[in-house]
Amino acid sequence: MKLVLPFTLFICANAVAAEPFSSELTFSHFNNNYESYGFSSNNLGYRYYLGENSTEYNLPFAALQQFGRRSSVAINYLSSDLDRTFWYEPQSLNAWNIGGIYQSTEHDWHFSLEHLRLSKFSSHKTSLGAGYYIQPGWLVKLHLQNEEVEGRGSYQHYGISSEKIWAFDSGSFLNFSASYFNNDEPRSDSLALALDYYFNSALSVGVFINDNTSEDYLVSSDRAGIRSSWFVTPHLQLQAGIGLEDVSDSEYAWDLGVSWRF
């Protein structure tokens, strides 16, 4: 496991009341200068939420998608530049991702479906998820992924994940998530752990460990570090992080994100 020494922006924020929304527009950028390859990506996404905004549970803004019990449909466009890999020369790659989540406050089941297709190669991945809310703030899911890789065949990946959030009387929250995937070739098994502390509904700082976890589908990496999220308003979210991939040679990765709910 390589160690990441991240830098994140801390901003003092006061808790503000949640406001209704039906759409979410997101943009994120990832970049690195790893010795074995250079990789950068831009991801533009749109999600439409079905039904009314749930007010049944006390949740931070960032957790509304997962625990707000609203069904949604989404589409994402990914543009990536890859310097080199073991199989391909430097090139630019694009991908489309469409999917949806079905859940409701009327029952405790959670279902998801997602399909990703690379535009330059005949490679794609379909992901299915089925979960159950053990408690209002505790979701456990089983995952099945079918991946078609050009020139290398079809592969199936199986996984399990869990996420739980605790609300405190002080108005703060603690969120823990974990996932493990038993991946078929050409991918190795992956593990992801994260713990986020919310000072209030708007501002959070967390730590994470990723072992062989995919970065925008194309690149898998081992990273450990810190992340932060801040809702400037109930509609506008900012995210930032930067970290060393390997302390000995100063390889680093950083990412930025912004989302707007309306």
N, C-alpha and C positions, 0 to 999 in steps of 0.2 A: 504494500500500500504506500503510495506516494503521499507526501504531506503538502497541503496547500496552506499558505499563510495569506489569508484574504484581507482585503481592505473594504470596509463598508461605511456608508454615510449614516450617522446618527443624527436624527432631528427630533427635537421635542415637539410633541403634538398633543392637543387636547382631544378627548373623546367627543365625537359629534354624532348626532342621530342619523340612523340609516334612512335613505330615501328610496322610493320605488324606482325600479329600472327594468327594462325588458331586453336591452341589447348591451353587448360589451365588445369594444374594439381594442385589440392588443397589438403591440409591436415590441419585438425583442431583438437584441443583437448579441452574438457570442463571438469571441475572438481569442486566439492564442498565438504563441510563438514557439511551440514545441519543437525540439530538435529533430524528431523523426518525421514530422509533418507540420504544415501550417494550415489552419482551418478557420474559416469565418463564416457566419451565417446570419441572415436576416429572416425573421419570421413575422408575417402579418396574418392576423386572425380575426374572425368575427364569430360571435356566439349569440344566438337568439334564445331567450328564456321563455318558456311556456307557463301560463298560469300567473297567479299573483305572487308578489314578494311575501315570503313567509315571515310572520312575526311571532311564531310560536316559541322559538328558542332565542336565547341571548347569545349572539355570535359576533366575532370580529368581522369586519368587512371582507377580509381575504378568505374567510371560511364559508361564505355564503354559497359559493358554487358547489362545494362538497356537502355541507350539512344543512343548507337551506331547503332541501327537499324539492327543488324545482327542476322539472325536466327541461332539456335544452338540446339544440342542434347547433353544430359548429362547422366552419370551414377554415382552413389555414393554407397559406402559400409560403413555401420555404425556398429561399435562394441561398446557395452555398458555394464557396470557393475553396477547393482542396488543392494544396500544393503538390502532394504526391502520397501514394500509398504503396503497399506491397504488390497491388495488382494493376493500378492505373497510373497514368501520367497526370500531371497537374491539369485540372479542368474545373469548369463551373457546372453545378448540378442544381436542378430545380425539382420541387416535389409539391404535390397537392395532397391535402389531408382532409377528409370529411368524416363526420361522426355525430353521435348523439348520446344523451344520457336520459334514461327514464327512471324517475323516482317521484314520490308523492308523500305528503303528510298523512295520507289516508292509509298507508301501509308501510312496512319496514323493508321492502325489497329495493334493490338498486341494480340496474342493468345498463350496460354501455356497449356500443359498437363503434369501431373506428377503422377506416381504410386509408392507407397511404400508398401513393404510387409515384415513383421517380419518372420524370418526363424524358430523361435522356436514355434510360435503359428500361428494359422490360422487367423491372424488379418492383415488387410491391409487398405490403404486409397488411393483413387483416387481424384486428384485435377484438376479442370478445371478453366481456367482464360480467360477472354475476356476484352480487354482494347482498349483505343483510345488516341492518342496523341493530346491533345487540342492545344498544342504548341510543337515545336521541343524538348523543355526541360520539358514538363509537361505531365505525363501519369496518366490516371485514369482507374482502373480495377474493374471488378466484378468477384467474386469468388464463386465456388460451389465445395464442398467437400463431398464425400461419404465415410464413414468410417464403416468398418466391424470389430467388436470387438468379439473375441472368447467368447462364452457363454453369450453375452449381447446383441446381435442383430446388426441391421444396423442403422446408424445415418447420417443425412444430416446437413452440416454446410454451412452458407451463409455469404459472406463478401464483403466489398468494401475497396479499397485502392487507395492512390494517392501519387505520388512522383513528386517533382518539383525541378529543379536546376537552379540557377542564376549564370551567368558569369559576372565578373567585369573587368573593364579596367586594373586594377592592376595585373591581372593574377590569382586572387583568385576566389573561387566559394563558394556558399552556397547551401546546399541540404536539403530539408525537405521531410519527408515521414510520412504517417499515414495510419493505417489500423484498421478496426473494423470487428469482426466476431460474428455473431449470431449463437452460437454453440448449437447443440442438446446435450442431455445427452450422455455420462457421463461428457462431458467437459462443463465448464462455458464460458460465453461470454468473448471475449478477445479484448484488445485494445493495440495498439503499436504506439508510437510517437518517432520520432528521428530528430535531427537537427545536420548536419555535416558542419564544416567550413574547406575548403581546402585552405591552405596557397599558394599552387601552384598545379600543376598537380599531384604531387607525395605524398604530406603529408596532412593528415586531422586529426582533433580532433572533436569529437561530443558528444552530450548528448542524452540520450534515456530514455524512460519510457515504461515498459512492464507490463501489467496487465493480469494475467492468460494466458501468452503466452507460447507456447510449447518450450521446450528445447530438440532438437533432438527427437521429436515426443512423447517420453515416459513421460516426466516430464513437468508440467506447473508451472510457478513461477511468483511472482511479483518482479520486479527489476527496479531500476532507477540508472543511473550512467553515466559514460563517456567511450567513445571508441576511438581508434586511429588506423590509417592505414598509412603505409609508403611503397611506391614503391622505393626500393633501386636502382633499375634500371627499365626501362620501362617493363621489363619482370618479375622481382622478387618482390613480395609483402609480407610484414610482418604485422601481427596484434597482439595486446596484450591487455589484460585488467584483472583487478582483483577488487573484491568489496565485501563489507559486505552485507549479506542478511538481517541480523537483528543486529542493533547496540548493543542491550542489552546483547546478548550472543555471539557476535563475530563470528557468522556464516558467511562464505565467499564463494564466487565462483570466479573462474578465468578461462580464456580461452586464447589460443594461436592459431595462424593460419599462414600458409605460402602458397603461390601459385606461380606457374611458368608458364608463357606464352611463347609459342614457335611456 
